[in-house]
Amino acid sequence: MARLTKITSVLLSTASVLCFAGTNSNIVCDAKKMDAFAYEDCIAEQRGAKLDKTDFSERTAPPAELISENYVEPFSYDPFQRNAYLTSSFGENRGTRYHAGIDYSTQMEEGWAIFAPENGFIKEIKVSPFGYGKVMFFEGQSGKTWVFAHQSSFTPDVENLVRQKQYATQSNDVSIKPNTRFRKGDTLTFSGSTGIGNPHLHLEVRLNKDEITSPCQLGVKCLDTIAPQIFGVAVWQGNELALTTDEALRSGCVETPVKNEFNLSMAIKIADYSREPKENPMAIRRLELWRYDDKIYSKIVDTLSYKKMLDIRNELLWAEEADTAGDWHYIDAKLGPISTYRLEVEDFSGHVIRREFNFHKSCKDNGKFVLTKNQNTPLYTFLSKSMLDIFRCESGYQFAALNKDEQIINKDLCKIFDHSKPLPIGKIVERFPETRYIRYTADASSTGTGRGANELIAVYPYGKYKTSINWYTQVGNAKISQKISGIPVVGDTSQRVLAVTRNQTDSLDFFEFHPKGLQFYGKWNVCIENENNQAPLYWLGETTRRWFYFEKQSGSKNRCVTTNELRDLANISDENGISIGFPYWAETLVGGTYQAALKIPLYSRYAGIPDGNAITVKAGNKWIPAEYDSEPREIIILGDDLPEAGATVTIQVTDELKRKTKKEFDVPGI
């Protein structure tokens, strides 16, 4: 971490300076041998300054005698002017993209006043029940655009402009460009929970239409009191894989699956937390690796590009336990077995941890990893590879390799592969190249679900340079076709494998596609012809564990959808749709103050609404604006917009499948 005692006004143009009258003349400052910060510190010490070596968050202003006329106070910004810890950091893994900003906890409260970071104007306001929710785009005089998302409300003048646009267009979801001006420190907006999640502030800084930057590196207050945490190391060559816990890493040992061989691949699992209790794992700013004194890998996340968001899957390798703490960071460097390496990890508040290690065949302090979560079938994803949970052989599962005609190639894979080691399916294909299916069987006592298993895993091997696939297979009674374009070319030389199987659950059956998180620069076109179930297709959110309807899908017998990422899919018959509950009075925030509002719950198992304009509220012929709160699912109507108690109001909701639900009720008394 750079020492923050730099004072640029005292830099000298000479390469080396030896003495100043009446100062520490024995100190030699050499710009050719020192980095910029060390050189600046050296000059300051020559002039007699006592350097402040404390953490930058506690750094006071430079001594008055060292401040020149050209000195400019560094930019600083505290959105709330009160302590608010980070809950998500810049560059965090969000599945198909990096997190473009930072999130602050507001202690489960809404309505915290947020102050303007600089002089500027409101470029745009958008109101939506999803995504950023109520969001403000504020353009400062610096040219940066500050984005404040998930707001509960805006200042009264801006709220009035929003209401005018809603009434004029009879739309709940609106966008306005008010051009309202604010000075630095003015109350700008109020925090909330619109869009999704618990009350918090999402803040991001956009430099232009493509580039975004870390607010923490600009001088925005980022409270983070805990250094990053390493959970483990994975090393592989091809489909030979070894895992090492941080306990062994701390003793300087990392296991390698092959002895004294080059071209090793490595990934490090890391998370950062801002405070105790450790509830919200965050991303890191910097990851660097040295071989002796030679830096062989460096990744610093101070800026991001929207155009390059898909690169996330080349850098953060997807794992089935991706919804637990941390990410697997791929080290894109050539690694050899007989060297000493030093790892350095830094978070966005400047906390640094270091590890020094060598590769060994085994490490005495090494422990075990749990590689799956929420996983019923023995097929899972780890390090962006399709994996087989061969450890289930210990509990009575049996696995057989089959060819394209479902004829047995090997009837007992449990006898072939080590149960104690992770098993990429690519390794099975390397051993038995004709493998196109893996059949797994188990009785009810082995599965632990109360019923036995007899299922197929369909397998499609492909090479590292293959960028398109046209694959047709059958799993159970379902015929599945996949056309894929824009497959990323990877440096990993191992046999790559796509895999799909059926997951049978108590509530519904669905199809798992692996490796999870695999994204394409082109498209994934998948069709499922399921004679037992021809209902519409839904996709499973990996962290929410909720099913979401594909808005754009074709066919009735042969259901087809298009996206750019492998997802789990299910045919879901949702006959009940959305039902409208009973209204009740509560309070909601408007302009930073609480006002009476009528709230009406919506109930559904799967069906959702596409946007806020799918809700229509009328009192007779009078249109009334309404807000949809997606968590919990409720319609919110301001009391001032409603007629007197006893008057009749009609609500109509159109769900994602274009089905309409209507209900009339009398406005209750407060």
C-alpha positions as CSV (number, residue, x, y, z in Angstrom):
1,M,0.0,0.0,0.0
2,A,1.4,3.4,-1.0
3,R,2.2,5.6,1.9
4,L,0.0,8.6,1.8
5,T,2.5,11.2,2.8
6,K,3.1,12.4,-0.7
7,I,3.2,16.1,-1.2
8,T,3.6,16.8,-4.9
9,S,4.6,20.4,-4.5
10,V,7.9,19.6,-3.0
11,L,9.2,17.3,-5.8
12,L,12.5,18.5,-7.2
13,S,13.6,18.2,-10.8
14,T,17.0,16.8,-10.1
15,A,17.4,13.0,-10.0
16,S,19.3,12.9,-6.7
17,V,19.3,15.4,-3.8
18,L,21.7,15.2,-0.9
19,C,21.3,18.2,1.4
20,F,19.2,21.0,2.6
21,A,20.6,23.6,5.1
22,G,19.5,22.8,8.6
23,T,17.8,19.6,7.7
24,N,18.6,15.8,7.6
25,S,21.5,16.2,5.1
26,N,22.6,12.6,5.5
27,I,19.5,11.3,3.7
28,V,20.0,10.4,0.0
29,C,17.0,10.7,-2.3
30,D,17.4,9.0,-5.7
31,A,14.5,9.1,-8.1
32,K,16.0,6.4,-10.2
33,K,16.1,3.8,-7.4
34,M,13.0,4.9,-5.5
35,D,9.4,4.6,-6.5
36,A,7.5,8.0,-6.7
37,F,6.0,7.8,-3.2
38,A,9.3,6.8,-1.5
39,Y,11.1,9.7,-3.3
40,E,8.5,12.2,-2.2
41,D,8.7,11.0,1.4
42,C,12.5,11.2,1.3
43,I,12.3,14.9,0.1
44,A,9.9,15.7,2.9
45,E,12.2,14.1,5.5
46,Q,15.1,16.1,4.1
47,R,13.1,19.3,4.8
48,G,12.6,18.2,8.4
49,A,9.1,16.9,8.2
50,K,8.0,14.2,10.6
51,L,6.2,11.7,8.4
52,D,2.8,10.3,9.3
53,K,3.0,6.5,8.8
54,T,-0.6,5.8,9.9
55,D,-3.2,4.2,7.6
56,F,-4.5,6.7,5.0
57,S,-8.0,6.7,6.5
58,E,-6.5,8.4,9.5
59,R,-4.2,10.7,7.5
60,T,-4.5,14.4,8.4
61,A,-3.6,17.3,6.1
62,P,0.1,18.0,5.3
63,P,1.9,20.3,7.7
64,A,1.3,24.0,6.8
65,E,5.0,24.6,6.0
66,L,4.9,22.0,3.3
67,I,1.8,23.3,1.5
68,S,2.6,25.4,-1.5
69,E,0.3,28.0,-3.1
70,N,-0.6,25.3,-5.7
71,Y,-1.7,22.8,-3.2
72,V,-5.2,21.4,-3.8
73,E,-7.1,19.6,-1.1
74,P,-7.7,16.0,-2.3
75,F,-11.3,15.2,-3.2
76,S,-13.2,13.5,-0.4
77,Y,-16.9,12.5,-0.2
78,D,-19.0,11.0,2.5
79,P,-22.5,10.3,1.0
80,F,-24.3,10.3,4.4
81,Q,-21.9,12.2,6.7
82,R,-22.3,9.3,9.1
83,N,-20.7,5.9,9.4
84,A,-21.9,3.5,6.8
85,Y,-20.0,0.3,6.1
86,L,-19.5,-1.3,2.7
87,T,-21.6,-4.4,2.0
88,S,-20.5,-4.8,-1.6
89,S,-17.4,-3.5,-3.4
90,F,-16.4,-2.4,-6.8
91,G,-15.8,-5.3,-9.3
92,E,-17.7,-7.8,-7.3
93,N,-18.9,-11.0,-9.0
94,R,-22.5,-10.6,-10.1
95,G,-22.8,-13.6,-12.3
96,T,-22.9,-12.2,-15.8
97,R,-21.1,-9.0,-14.9
98,Y,-18.9,-7.2,-12.4
99,H,-20.5,-5.0,-9.8
100,A,-20.2,-1.5,-11.3
101,G,-20.2,0.4,-8.0
102,I,-20.2,0.1,-4.2
103,D,-23.0,-0.7,-1.7
104,Y,-23.4,0.9,1.7
105,S,-25.4,-0.6,4.5
106,T,-28.0,1.8,5.9
107,Q,-28.6,-0.4,8.9
108,M,-31.9,-1.8,7.5
109,E,-33.3,1.7,7.5
110,E,-34.7,3.8,4.6
111,G,-34.7,7.5,4.2
112,W,-31.0,8.3,5.0
113,A,-30.3,11.7,3.4
114,I,-27.6,11.6,0.7
115,F,-25.6,14.7,0.0
116,A,-24.3,16.0,-3.3
117,P,-20.7,15.0,-4.0
118,E,-19.9,18.1,-6.0
119,N,-21.6,21.0,-7.7
120,G,-23.7,19.7,-10.6
121,F,-27.2,18.9,-11.9
122,I,-29.6,15.9,-12.1
123,K,-29.0,14.5,-15.6
124,E,-31.9,11.9,-15.3
125,I,-34.3,10.2,-13.0
126,K,-35.7,6.7,-13.7
127,V,-38.4,5.0,-11.7
128,S,-38.8,1.2,-12.0
129,P,-39.6,-1.7,-9.6
130,F,-36.6,-3.7,-10.8
131,G,-32.9,-3.3,-11.4
132,Y,-31.8,0.1,-10.0
133,G,-35.3,0.9,-8.7
134,K,-35.6,4.6,-8.3
135,V,-32.3,5.9,-9.6
136,M,-30.7,9.3,-10.0
137,F,-28.0,10.2,-12.5
138,F,-26.2,13.3,-11.2
139,E,-23.6,15.0,-13.4
140,G,-20.9,16.9,-11.5
141,Q,-18.9,19.8,-12.7
142,S,-15.9,17.4,-13.0
143,G,-17.7,15.7,-15.8
144,K,-18.3,12.5,-13.9
145,T,-21.8,11.0,-13.6
146,W,-22.7,9.8,-10.1
147,V,-25.4,7.1,-9.9
148,F,-27.5,6.7,-6.8
149,A,-29.7,3.6,-7.0
150,H,-32.5,2.0,-4.9
151,Q,-33.7,5.3,-3.6
152,S,-36.8,5.6,-1.5
153,S,-37.6,9.1,-2.9
154,F,-36.1,12.4,-4.1
155,T,-36.3,15.9,-2.9
156,P,-39.9,17.4,-2.9
157,D,-39.3,19.5,-6.1
158,V,-38.0,16.5,-8.0
159,E,-40.8,14.2,-6.6
160,N,-43.3,16.7,-8.0
161,L,-41.7,16.5,-11.4
162,V,-41.9,12.7,-11.3
163,R,-45.6,12.8,-10.4
164,Q,-46.4,15.3,-13.2
165,K,-44.7,12.9,-15.7
166,Q,-46.6,9.9,-14.3
167,Y,-50.0,11.6,-14.6
168,A,-49.2,13.1,-18.0
169,T,-48.3,9.7,-19.4
170,Q,-50.4,7.5,-17.2
171,S,-47.3,5.4,-16.6
172,N,-45.9,4.2,-13.3
173,D,-42.4,3.7,-14.7
174,V,-41.1,7.0,-16.0
175,S,-37.9,8.8,-16.9
176,I,-37.4,12.5,-16.5
177,K,-34.5,14.9,-17.2
178,P,-35.1,17.8,-14.7
179,N,-31.8,19.6,-15.0
180,T,-32.2,20.6,-11.3
181,R,-29.0,22.0,-9.9
182,F,-27.4,21.3,-6.6
183,R,-24.3,22.5,-4.8
184,K,-21.8,20.2,-3.0
185,G,-23.2,19.2,0.4
186,D,-26.9,19.8,-0.5
187,T,-29.4,17.1,0.3
188,L,-29.7,15.3,-3.0
189,T,-31.8,12.2,-2.5
190,F,-32.9,9.6,0.1
191,S,-31.8,6.0,0.4
192,G,-34.2,3.1,0.2
193,S,-34.7,-0.4,-1.1
194,T,-36.5,0.0,-4.4
195,G,-35.5,-2.5,-7.2
196,I,-34.3,-5.4,-5.1
197,G,-32.9,-6.3,-1.7
198,N,-32.6,-4.8,1.7
199,P,-32.3,-1.0,2.3
200,H,-28.9,0.2,1.1
201,L,-27.3,2.7,-1.2
202,H,-25.7,1.6,-4.5
203,L,-23.2,4.3,-5.7
204,E,-21.3,4.2,-8.9
205,V,-19.2,6.7,-10.8
206,R,-19.3,6.7,-14.6
207,L,-16.5,8.4,-16.6
208,N,-18.3,8.0,-19.9
209,K,-20.8,5.6,-21.6
210,D,-18.4,2.7,-21.3
211,E,-16.0,3.3,-18.4
212,I,-16.7,3.2,-14.7
213,T,-14.3,3.8,-11.9
214,S,-14.0,2.7,-8.3
215,P,-15.5,5.4,-6.0
216,C,-13.0,4.3,-3.2
217,Q,-10.1,5.3,-5.4
218,L,-11.5,8.8,-5.9
219,G,-11.6,9.7,-2.2
220,V,-15.1,8.5,-1.5
221,K,-15.4,7.2,2.1
222,C,-15.2,3.4,2.1
223,L,-15.4,1.9,5.6
224,D,-13.8,-1.5,5.6
225,T,-12.0,-2.6,8.7
226,I,-11.0,-6.2,7.8
227,A,-8.2,-7.4,5.5
228,P,-9.0,-9.8,2.7
229,Q,-9.3,-13.5,3.5
230,I,-7.9,-16.4,1.4
231,F,-9.9,-19.6,1.6
232,G,-7.7,-21.9,-0.6
233,V,-5.7,-22.5,-3.8
234,A,-6.5,-24.8,-6.7
235,V,-3.7,-26.1,-9.0
236,W,-4.3,-28.1,-12.1
237,Q,-2.7,-29.5,-15.2
238,G,-5.3,-30.6,-17.8
239,N,-7.9,-32.5,-15.8
240,E,-5.5,-33.4,-12.9
241,L,-6.5,-31.2,-10.0
242,A,-5.3,-30.5,-6.4
243,L,-6.7,-28.3,-3.7
244,T,-5.0,-26.6,-0.8
245,T,-6.5,-24.8,2.2
246,D,-5.2,-21.6,3.6
247,E,-3.9,-23.4,6.6
248,A,-1.4,-25.2,4.5
249,L,-0.8,-22.1,2.4
250,R,0.2,-20.2,5.6
251,S,2.9,-22.7,6.2
252,G,4.3,-22.1,2.6
253,C,2.9,-25.2,0.9
254,V,0.6,-25.6,-2.1
255,E,-0.2,-29.0,-3.5
256,T,0.3,-29.8,-7.2
257,P,-1.4,-32.7,-8.9
258,V,1.7,-33.5,-11.0
259,K,5.3,-33.8,-9.9
260,N,8.0,-31.5,-11.3
261,E,6.0,-30.5,-14.4
262,F,5.5,-27.1,-16.0
263,N,2.4,-25.4,-17.4
264,L,0.5,-25.5,-14.2
265,S,-2.7,-23.5,-13.8
266,M,-3.8,-21.9,-10.6
267,A,-6.8,-20.1,-9.0
268,I,-7.1,-18.5,-5.6
269,K,-10.3,-18.3,-3.6
270,I,-10.6,-14.9,-1.9
271,A,-13.2,-12.8,-0.1
272,D,-13.1,-9.5,1.7
273,Y,-15.4,-8.3,4.5
274,S,-15.9,-4.8,5.9
275,R,-16.7,-5.7,9.5
276,E,-17.8,-8.3,12.0
277,P,-20.0,-10.3,11.7
278,K,-18.8,-11.4,8.3
279,E,-22.1,-11.3,6.4
280,N,-21.3,-9.8,3.0
281,P,-18.3,-11.2,1.2
282,M,-16.8,-8.5,-1.2
283,A,-14.3,-8.4,-4.0
284,I,-10.7,-7.3,-3.9
285,R,-8.9,-4.4,-5.6
286,R,-5.5,-6.0,-6.4
287,L,-4.1,-9.5,-6.9
288,E,-0.4,-10.0,-7.7
289,L,2.0,-12.9,-7.9
290,W,5.8,-12.9,-7.9
291,R,8.2,-15.6,-8.8
292,Y,11.1,-14.7,-6.6
293,D,11.4,-10.9,-7.4
294,D,9.8,-11.1,-10.8
295,K,6.1,-10.0,-10.9
296,I,4.4,-12.6,-13.2
297,Y,0.8,-11.6,-12.7
298,S,-1.0,-8.4,-11.8
299,K,-4.7,-7.5,-11.8
300,I,-5.9,-4.2,-10.4
301,V,-9.6,-3.3,-10.5
302,D,-9.8,0.5,-10.4
303,T,-11.8,0.8,-13.6
304,L,-14.2,-1.4,-15.5
305,S,-15.7,-1.4,-19.0
306,Y,-19.3,-2.3,-19.8
307,K,-18.1,-3.7,-23.2
308,K,-15.8,-6.1,-21.4
309,M,-18.1,-7.3,-18.7
310,L,-18.2,-10.9,-20.2
311,D,-14.5,-11.2,-19.4
312,I,-15.6,-12.0,-15.9
313,R,-15.8,-15.7,-16.7
314,N,-12.2,-15.8,-17.9
315,E,-11.1,-14.2,-14.6
316,L,-13.5,-15.4,-11.9
317,L,-14.0,-19.2,-12.3
318,W,-17.5,-20.3,-11.5
319,A,-18.0,-22.9,-8.8
320,E,-21.1,-24.6,-7.5
321,E,-20.5,-23.0,-4.1
322,A,-20.4,-19.6,-5.8
323,D,-23.1,-18.4,-3.5
324,T,-20.9,-19.0,-0.5
325,A,-18.0,-16.6,0.4
326,G,-15.5,-15.6,-2.1
327,D,-14.5,-16.1,-5.8
328,W,-11.9,-18.3,-7.5
329,H,-9.5,-15.8,-9.2
330,Y,-7.7,-17.4,-12.1
331,I,-4.0,-16.6,-12.2
332,D,-3.1,-16.1,-15.9
333,A,0.6,-16.8,-15.7
334,K,3.1,-19.6,-16.6
335,L,3.8,-21.5,-13.4
336,G,6.6,-24.0,-12.8
337,P,7.0,-26.4,-9.9
338,I,10.5,-25.6,-8.6
339,S,10.2,-21.9,-7.6
340,T,9.3,-19.7,-4.7
341,Y,6.2,-17.6,-5.2
342,R,4.8,-14.6,-3.3
343,L,1.1,-13.8,-3.4
344,E,-0.2,-10.3,-2.5
345,V,-3.9,-9.3,-2.1
346,E,-5.2,-5.8,-1.4
347,D,-8.8,-4.6,-0.7
348,F,-10.2,-1.2,-1.6
349,S,-9.3,0.3,1.8
350,G,-5.6,-0.6,1.5
351,H,-5.4,-3.7,3.7
352,V,-2.8,-6.1,2.3
353,I,-2.2,-9.8,3.0
354,R,0.8,-11.8,1.7
355,R,1.6,-15.5,1.3
356,E,4.9,-17.1,0.3
357,F,4.8,-20.7,-1.0
358,N,6.3,-23.5,-3.0
359,F,4.6,-26.3,-4.8
360,H,4.7,-29.8,-3.2
361,K,3.1,-33.2,-3.9
362,S,1.4,-33.0,-0.5
363,C,1.0,-30.6,2.4
364,K,0.7,-31.9,5.9
365,D,-1.6,-29.1,7.1
366,N,-4.0,-29.5,4.2
367,G,-7.7,-29.9,4.9
368,K,-10.8,-30.7,2.9
369,F,-13.0,-28.6,0.7
370,V,-16.8,-28.8,0.4
371,L,-17.4,-28.3,-3.4
372,T,-21.2,-28.3,-3.7
373,K,-24.2,-26.6,-2.2
374,N,-27.9,-27.0,-3.1
375,Q,-26.9,-29.9,-5.3
376,N,-29.1,-33.0,-5.6
377,T,-27.5,-34.7,-8.6
378,P,-23.9,-35.9,-8.8
379,L,-23.3,-33.4,-11.6
380,Y,-21.9,-30.1,-10.6
381,T,-19.6,-27.2,-11.7
382,F,-16.2,-26.4,-10.1
383,L,-13.6,-24.0,-11.6
384,S,-15.8,-23.7,-14.7
385,K,-15.5,-27.4,-15.3
386,S,-18.3,-30.0,-15.5
387,M,-17.6,-32.3,-12.5
388,L,-18.8,-35.7,-11.3
389,D,-19.2,-36.2,-7.6
390,I,-17.4,-39.6,-7.5
391,F,-17.3,-39.5,-3.7
392,R,-20.9,-40.7,-3.8
393,C,-19.5,-44.1,-4.6
394,E,-18.8,-44.3,-0.8
395,S,-22.5,-44.1,-0.1
396,G,-23.7,-46.6,-2.7
397,Y,-24.0,-44.7,-5.9
398,Q,-22.9,-46.5,-9.1
399,F,-21.6,-44.8,-12.3
400,A,-21.2,-46.3,-15.8
401,A,-19.8,-44.7,-19.0
402,L,-22.0,-45.2,-22.1
403,N,-21.5,-44.4,-25.8
404,K,-23.8,-42.5,-28.1
405,D,-26.1,-45.5,-28.4
406,E,-26.2,-45.9,-24.6
407,Q,-24.1,-49.0,-24.8
408,I,-21.8,-49.6,-21.8
409,I,-18.1,-48.7,-22.2
410,N,-17.2,-49.1,-18.6
411,K,-19.8,-50.3,-16.1
412,D,-18.1,-49.3,-12.9
413,L,-16.3,-45.9,-12.8
414,C,-16.1,-46.2,-9.0
415,K,-13.3,-48.8,-9.5
416,I,-11.4,-46.5,-12.0
417,F,-11.2,-43.2,-10.3
418,D,-10.1,-42.0,-6.8
419,H,-13.1,-41.2,-4.7
420,S,-11.2,-38.7,-2.6
421,K,-10.3,-36.3,-5.4
422,P,-12.4,-34.0,-7.5
423,L,-13.2,-35.6,-10.8
424,P,-13.7,-33.5,-14.0
425,I,-15.9,-35.3,-16.5
426,G,-13.2,-34.3,-19.0
427,K,-10.9,-36.8,-17.3
428,I,-13.5,-39.6,-17.8
429,V,-13.7,-38.6,-21.5
430,E,-9.9,-38.7,-21.8
431,R,-9.9,-42.2,-20.3
432,F,-12.9,-43.4,-22.4
433,P,-13.1,-41.1,-25.5
434,E,-16.4,-42.6,-26.8
435,T,-18.3,-41.5,-23.6
436,R,-21.5,-39.6,-24.4
437,Y,-23.5,-40.5,-21.4
438,I,-22.9,-41.3,-17.8
439,R,-25.6,-43.3,-16.0
440,Y,-25.9,-43.1,-12.3
441,T,-28.0,-45.3,-10.1
442,A,-28.6,-45.4,-6.4
443,D,-31.3,-46.8,-4.0
444,A,-33.4,-44.7,-1.7
445,S,-31.0,-45.2,1.3
446,S,-28.1,-44.0,-0.8
447,T,-29.7,-40.8,-2.2
448,G,-31.2,-39.7,1.1
449,T,-34.2,-38.3,-0.7
450,G,-36.6,-41.2,0.0
451,R,-36.5,-42.4,-3.6
452,G,-33.9,-44.1,-5.7
453,A,-32.1,-42.7,-8.8
454,N,-31.6,-44.0,-12.3
455,E,-30.6,-41.1,-14.5
456,L,-28.4,-40.1,-17.5
457,I,-25.9,-37.4,-17.7
458,A,-25.5,-36.4,-21.4
459,V,-21.9,-35.4,-22.3
460,Y,-20.5,-33.3,-25.1
461,P,-16.7,-33.1,-25.4
462,Y,-15.2,-30.2,-27.3
463,G,-11.7,-28.7,-27.8
464,K,-10.3,-25.5,-26.5
465,Y,-10.4,-23.8,-29.9
466,K,-14.0,-24.7,-30.7
467,T,-16.1,-21.6,-30.8
468,S,-19.5,-23.0,-31.9
469,I,-21.5,-26.1,-31.1
470,N,-24.6,-27.8,-32.5
471,W,-25.6,-30.5,-30.0
472,Y,-28.7,-32.7,-30.0
473,T,-29.3,-35.2,-27.1
474,Q,-32.0,-36.9,-25.1
475,V,-32.3,-37.0,-21.3
476,G,-35.2,-39.2,-20.2
477,N,-38.2,-38.4,-22.3
478,A,-36.9,-34.9,-23.2
479,K,-35.2,-34.1,-26.4
480,I,-32.8,-31.3,-26.0
481,S,-31.0,-29.3,-28.8
482,Q,-28.4,-26.6,-28.3
483,K,-26.9,-24.2,-30.8
484,I,-24.1,-22.2,-29.3
485,S,-21.9,-19.5,-30.9
486,G,-19.2,-17.3,-29.5
487,I,-17.6,-19.8,-27.1
488,P,-14.6,-18.2,-25.4
489,V,-11.2,-19.6,-26.3
490,V,-9.4,-20.4,-23.1
491,G,-5.7,-21.0,-22.2
492,D,-6.6,-24.2,-20.3
493,T,-5.5,-27.2,-22.5
494,S,-7.7,-29.7,-20.7
495,Q,-10.6,-31.6,-22.4
496,R,-13.7,-29.4,-22.1
497,V,-17.2,-30.9,-21.6
498,L,-20.7,-29.7,-21.7
499,A,-23.1,-31.8,-19.7
500,V,-26.9,-31.9,-18.9
501,T,-29.0,-34.1,-16.6
502,R,-32.5,-34.2,-15.1
503,N,-33.0,-33.1,-11.5
504,Q,-36.0,-34.7,-9.8
505,T,-37.4,-32.8,-6.9
506,D,-40.6,-32.9,-4.8
507,S,-42.0,-29.7,-6.3
508,L,-40.9,-30.0,-10.0
509,D,-38.4,-31.6,-12.3
510,F,-35.8,-29.5,-14.2
511,F,-32.8,-29.8,-16.4
512,E,-29.3,-28.9,-15.1
513,F,-26.8,-27.5,-17.7
514,H,-23.1,-27.5,-16.9
515,P,-20.6,-25.9,-16.5
516,K,-22.6,-23.3,-14.7
517,G,-21.8,-19.7,-15.5
518,L,-20.4,-20.5,-18.9
519,Q,-21.1,-17.4,-21.0
520,F,-20.9,-16.8,-24.7
521,Y,-19.9,-13.8,-26.8
522,G,-22.6,-15.1,-29.1
523,K,-25.8,-16.9,-28.1
524,W,-27.1,-20.1,-26.5
525,N,-30.2,-21.3,-28.4
526,V,-31.8,-24.2,-26.5
527,C,-35.0,-26.1,-27.3
528,I,-36.6,-28.7,-25.1
529,E,-39.2,-31.1,-26.4
530,N,-40.7,-32.7,-23.3
531,E,-43.7,-35.0,-24.1
532,N,-44.5,-35.2,-20.3
533,N,-44.6,-31.5,-19.8
534,Q,-45.0,-28.9,-22.6
535,A,-45.4,-25.9,-20.2
536,P,-43.4,-22.6,-20.7
537,L,-39.8,-22.5,-19.8
538,Y,-38.4,-20.8,-16.6
539,W,-34.8,-20.4,-15.5
540,L,-33.4,-20.8,-12.0
541,G,-31.6,-18.0,-10.2
542,E,-28.5,-19.6,-8.7
543,T,-28.4,-17.5,-5.6
544,T,-32.1,-16.6,-5.1
545,R,-33.1,-20.3,-5.9
546,R,-36.2,-18.7,-7.5
547,W,-37.6,-19.5,-10.9
548,F,-38.0,-16.7,-13.5
549,Y,-40.1,-16.8,-16.7
550,F,-38.4,-16.4,-20.1
551,E,-40.2,-13.4,-21.5
552,K,-39.1,-14.3,-25.1
553,Q,-39.7,-17.9,-25.9
554,S,-41.1,-19.7,-29.0
555,G,-43.0,-22.9,-29.7
556,S,-45.5,-24.9,-27.7
557,K,-44.5,-28.6,-28.1
558,N,-40.9,-27.6,-28.7
559,R,-40.1,-24.8,-26.2
560,C,-37.1,-22.7,-27.3
561,V,-35.3,-19.8,-25.7
562,T,-32.1,-17.7,-26.3
563,T,-29.7,-16.2,-23.9
564,N,-25.9,-15.9,-23.6
565,E,-25.3,-18.1,-20.5
566,L,-26.0,-21.7,-19.6
567,R,-28.8,-21.9,-17.1
568,D,-31.0,-24.5,-15.4
569,L,-34.3,-24.8,-17.1
570,A,-37.8,-26.1,-16.2
571,N,-41.1,-26.5,-17.9
572,I,-43.5,-24.9,-15.3
573,S,-47.3,-24.9,-15.5
574,D,-48.3,-21.9,-13.5
575,E,-52.1,-22.1,-13.6
576,N,-52.9,-19.9,-10.6
577,G,-50.9,-16.8,-11.8
578,I,-51.1,-13.7,-9.6
579,S,-53.7,-13.1,-6.9
580,I,-54.4,-9.7,-5.3
581,G,-54.6,-9.5,-1.5
582,F,-56.4,-7.2,0.9
583,P,-55.3,-3.5,1.2
584,Y,-54.0,-2.1,4.5
585,W,-52.7,1.4,5.6
586,A,-49.0,1.9,6.3
587,E,-46.4,4.5,5.8
588,T,-44.0,5.2,2.9
589,L,-41.2,7.7,2.3
590,V,-41.8,10.6,0.0
591,G,-39.3,13.5,-0.2
592,G,-37.6,12.2,2.9
593,T,-40.7,12.2,5.1
594,Y,-43.2,9.5,5.9
595,Q,-46.7,9.7,4.3
596,A,-49.8,7.5,4.6
597,A,-50.0,4.9,1.8
598,L,-52.3,2.0,1.0
599,K,-50.4,-1.2,0.4
600,I,-51.9,-4.2,-1.4
601,P,-50.0,-7.6,-1.4
602,L,-49.6,-9.7,-4.5
603,Y,-49.3,-13.5,-4.2
604,S,-47.9,-15.9,-6.8
605,R,-45.7,-19.0,-6.8
606,Y,-43.9,-18.4,-10.0
607,A,-45.6,-15.7,-12.1
608,G,-44.2,-12.2,-11.8
609,I,-44.9,-8.8,-13.4
610,P,-42.7,-7.5,-16.2
611,D,-42.6,-3.8,-15.0
612,G,-44.4,-1.2,-13.0
613,N,-46.7,-0.3,-15.9
614,A,-48.2,-3.8,-15.7
615,I,-50.2,-2.4,-12.8
616,T,-53.2,-0.1,-13.4
617,V,-55.1,1.6,-10.6
618,K,-58.3,3.6,-11.2
619,A,-61.0,5.3,-9.2
620,G,-63.8,5.4,-11.7
621,N,-62.2,6.9,-14.8
622,K,-59.4,8.6,-12.9
623,W,-55.9,7.0,-13.3
624,I,-53.9,6.8,-10.1
625,P,-50.1,6.3,-10.0
626,A,-48.9,3.2,-8.1
627,E,-45.5,1.8,-7.1
628,Y,-44.6,-1.9,-7.1
629,D,-42.3,-3.1,-4.3
630,S,-40.7,-6.3,-5.6
631,E,-39.5,-7.2,-2.1
632,P,-42.0,-7.8,-0.6
633,R,-44.4,-8.1,-3.5
634,E,-46.7,-5.2,-2.8
635,I,-48.5,-2.4,-4.6
636,I,-48.1,1.0,-2.9
637,I,-50.5,3.9,-3.5
638,L,-50.1,7.3,-1.8
639,G,-53.0,8.3,0.4
640,D,-53.2,11.8,-1.2
641,D,-53.8,10.2,-4.6
642,L,-56.8,8.1,-3.4
643,P,-60.4,9.2,-3.1
644,E,-62.2,9.4,0.3
645,A,-62.7,6.3,2.4
646,G,-65.5,4.1,1.1
647,A,-64.9,5.0,-2.6
648,T,-64.3,2.1,-5.0
649,V,-60.9,1.5,-6.5
650,T,-60.1,-1.0,-9.3
651,I,-56.7,-2.7,-9.6
652,Q,-55.6,-4.7,-12.7
653,V,-52.3,-6.6,-12.8
654,T,-50.9,-8.2,-16.0
655,D,-48.3,-10.9,-15.4
656,E,-45.4,-12.0,-17.5
657,L,-47.6,-14.5,-19.4
658,K,-49.9,-11.6,-20.4
659,R,-52.7,-12.9,-18.1
660,K,-54.8,-10.2,-16.4
661,T,-56.0,-10.2,-12.8
662,K,-58.6,-7.6,-11.6
663,K,-60.0,-6.7,-8.2
664,E,-62.2,-4.0,-6.9
665,F,-62.2,-2.8,-3.3
666,D,-63.4,0.1,-1.2
667,V,-60.8,2.4,0.2
668,P,-60.5,1.5,3.9
669,G,-60.6,4.2,6.7
670,I,-57.3,5.0,8.3
